[in-house]
Amino acid sequence: MDILTDIILRAGRSAVELALFVLLPVMVVMLSLMRLLEAKGVLDRLVHVVAPVVKPAGLTGLGVFAALQINFVSFAAPVATLTMMETRGASDRHLAATLAMVMAMAQANTSFPMIAMGLDFGTTLAFSIIGGLIAAAVTYHGFARTLSSQEGPVDETLHHRVAEDAKGVLDVINRAGAEAFKIAIGAIPMLVLALVAVQALRTSGAIGLLTHFLAPALTAVAIDPALILPTLTKYVGGGTAMMGVMDEMLKNGSATIGMLNRSAGFLIHPLDVPGVAVLISAGRRVAGVWKPAALGAAVGIVVRAAGHVLLS
């Protein structure tokens, strides 16, 4: 019982420190910047310029906005945009392409805090965009080609707050701060549970046993066996849980910054159990296209993973 109590207390301390001293400050700054650009109309103009370029990949103006949200806000931010697309008449085929893109891209709530751990954000963002566009294209033209392309009267107007004076700017910043605080506090339970599970598996010897059996096969294909733990954590507990595990591994020396950057392509994205569950909550039709979207996203993630390995 003393061992379990010690594991829980150490995991809780690590989770709170990571959420409040790493995740919260980064998300406050980035969300404030994102919301200010949104309020000033900069993102509207960017979407207007980029939308025609990405149209061949099966993306619309709202799809571009979803890409900005996943890369610069959090993995849950595109849910509102996907809901908007569904209710505003976007076709099932366009919904699948947009969902695939979102699931293949790097989630800001994980990538930004991990910059402090040594993550190369420029490379991560570049391959996030490349992987997301490939995921959308192969979904729209391949996995989702049998879905309906019929669209209703689509309204792609982006409704958001404006910041025309000092009071408006302050209001946007305050709301962004509150949003960042909600994200950080909401991450604590998953972080605690993930770190407790990891410490328990380590203490029991389960991780060591699994690593022993898989190490020869992984080494044969040039994969570091140390990635077993963060990979299991990521796909079961989500990106935030993986971030907590990776932080612990970097601190105790069982992981390196090089390994972090080489693995970023297949570890930082919302194609995991919690991520998919949140994203398909956007609406009935969004949930109905998750299978072809997941297949397309997997292609995009493979491209991202290969890119990180080659450049890191």
N, C-alpha and C positions, 0 to 999 in steps of 0.2 A: 504493500500500500504506500509506503514511503517513496518507493521508486516511481510509482504512478503520479503521486503528488508532485514530486520534483520535476517530472517530465512536463506536467501541465503548467506549473509555475514558470519554468524556463521557456516553454513554447508561448505562453501568454505574454511574457515580457518581450520576447523577440517580435511577436506579432504587433503589439502595441507600438513598439519603437519603429518598426518598419512602416506602419500605417500613418503614424502621427509625425514622424521626423523625416521620412523619405517621400511617401506617397502624397501626403497632404500638401506640403509646400510646393511640390512640382505641379500638382493638379490645380492649385489655386492660381499660380502664375499662368499656366498654359490655358486654362479655361477662361480666365479673365481676358487674355489676349485674343482667344478665339471668339469669345462673345462680343468683344469690342469691334473686331474686324467684321463680324456679322452685323452688328448694330450700325456700323458706318457704311454698310453696303458693299464693302470690299469683296466679301464672299459671293454676293449676288453677281457682281461683275465677273469674278473668276469663273463661276459656274456657267455664265452666259458665253464666255469665251471658250471654255474647255468642252462643253456639251457636244458641239458639232464634231469635235475631234474623236470623241469616244463613242459616237453613235454606232459605228460599224461593229463595236464589241457588244452591242445590245444594251447600252446604257443611255439613260436620259439625264436631263438636268438634275432631277432629284437623286438619281443614282450618283452623280458627281458629288452632290452634297453629302450623301451617305458615306462616300469615300473619305471626304474631309473629316467627317465626324468620327469614324473609326480610327483614323490616323492621328487625330489631334484632340479628341475628347475622351471617349471610352468605348468599350465594346458594346455597351448597352445603348449608346446615343443613337445609332441608326434605327433603333426600333420605332421611334416616332416617325422617321422618314419612310420606313417600310409600310407603316400603318397608313401614312398619308398617300403613298403610291397606290395601295390597295383600294382605299376609299375614293380616290380621285380617278379611277378607271384605268390604271396601268394594266397591261396584259399579263397573263400568267408567265409568258415567256420572258418578258422584261423583269418581272418580279424575281424569277429564278436566277437570271443573270446578275441582278443587283445583289441578291442574297449570297450567291456564290462569291462575288467580289468581296463582300464584307467579311465572309467567313475565311477568306484566304489572306486578308490583310493584317498588318501588325496593329494590335490594339494599344491605344495610347496609354491606358491606365496601367499597362505593364511595361511598355517600351520606354516611356519617359522616366519613371522612377529607376529603371535599370541603367539609365545613362550614368547615374551616380555609382553604379557597380562596375562600369567599364564598357557598357554597350556602345558600339559605333552606330549612332543614330542615323547618320547620313546614309550609310550602306543599308541599314534596316529599312529606312523610308523608301529608298530607291527600289529595292527588291520587293517591298510591300506593294508599291504602285505597279511594277511589272507583273508580279504574281497575281494581283487583283484583276488587272486587265485581261490577262491570259485566262484566268478562271471564268470571268464574265463571258469572254468570247467563245471558249469551248463549251460553256453551258448553253449559251444562246444559239449557237450554230450546230451543236452536237447533242449533248445530253437532254436539252429541253426543246429540241426541234419539233417534237410531236405535240407540245403544249399549245394552247390557244394564243394566237398573235393579235386577236381582236381587242381593240382598246376603246374605252368610252371617251367622252370629252375630257381630256386630261388637263388639269390645272396645275402648272408647275411653279406657281407663285410661292415664294418662301416667306412665310409669315414669322416675323420676329420683332423684338424690341428695337427702338432706334435710340441713338445717343446724340442728340442735336445740341445739348448744352452740358454744363458741368454736372448738374443734377442728374441728367440722363446717364452720363458716364459713370457717376458714382453708383447709381442704381444697378447698372449692368455689372459693375465690379462686385457689388455686394451679393447679387444673385449668383454670380459665378463662384464666389467664395462659398456661399451656402451649398451650391451644387457639388463643389469639390469636397467640402466637409462631409456631405452625405455619402459620396463615393468612398472616402477614406474610412469613415466609421462603418459603412456597410461591408467593407472588406475584412474587418477584424475577425468576425466569427469564422469565416472560411480559412483565414490565415491560421488562427488558433487550432482549429480542427486538423488542418493539413499538417502543421508542425508537430502536433501531438501524435498523429498517426505515423509520421515519419520517424520521430524519436522512438516510438513504441516498436516499430518494425526494426529499427536499428538495434535497439536494446535486446530484442528477442532473437536477433540473428537472422531474421527472414530476408532482409536486404542482402546481407552477406552471402547467404545461401543461393539466392537468385542470381546475384552477380557471378558467383563461382560457376554456376551451370551455363550462363549465357556468355561469359567473358570470351571463351575461345571463338565462338561464332562471330561475336561483335568485333573482336580484334582482327579476325580474318578479313572483314570488310572495312577495316580502318575506322571503326566506331569506338569511342572511348566508353568502356563499361560503366564509368561513373555517371553517364547520362541516363542509366536505367531509372534511378530514383526521380530526377526531375521530370522525366518523360511520363512515368506512371502517374505522378502527382498532377501533371498538367492535363492529361487527357481524362482523368477522373475528377479532379478538384478544380480545374480551370487555371487560367493564366496567372491570376493573383496568388493562388496557392503555390504554383510553380516558382513565382518570383520569391516568395518567402523561403522556399527550400533552397533555391539557387543562392540566395543571400547567405544562408547558413553555410552552404558548401564552400563559398568563396572565403568566408571568414575562417573556417577550419582547415582550409587548404586542400580540400578534396576536389575542388574545381578551380579552373583558371579563367582569366579574362579571355584568353584565346579560345577556350572551349565554349565559353558563353557566346562569343560572336559567331563561332562556327555552327552552333546549334540554334541560333536565333530564328532561322528560317522555318524550322519545324516545331519550335517551342512557343513562339510569340504570334498567336492568332486565336480567334474564338471558335475554331472547329474542335470543340470538346463538349463533354456532356453538359456542363452548366451553360456554356456559351450558346450552343444550339437551342437549349431549352428557353433561354431568354429571347433569342432572336425570333424564334417561330411563334412567340407569344404576340407578335405584331398583328396577327390576324389569321382568319381561317384560310384564305388563299395563300398567304405566305407559308403557313404550316404545310399546305398541300404540295408545295414545290420543293420541300427541303431535300428530298432524295437526289434529284438531278443537280440541285445547287451544291450539295455536299460532294458529289462526284467531281463537279467542276472545280470546287474549292480545293479538293485533294490534288488535282493537277497543278493548280497555282502554287500550292504549298511545296510540292516536289520541286518546282522551278525555283522557288525562293530558297529552299534548303540547298539545292545544288549551287546556286549563286553564292551563298554565304560560305560554303565549304571551299569553293574555288578562290574566293577573294580574301578569306581570313587566314 
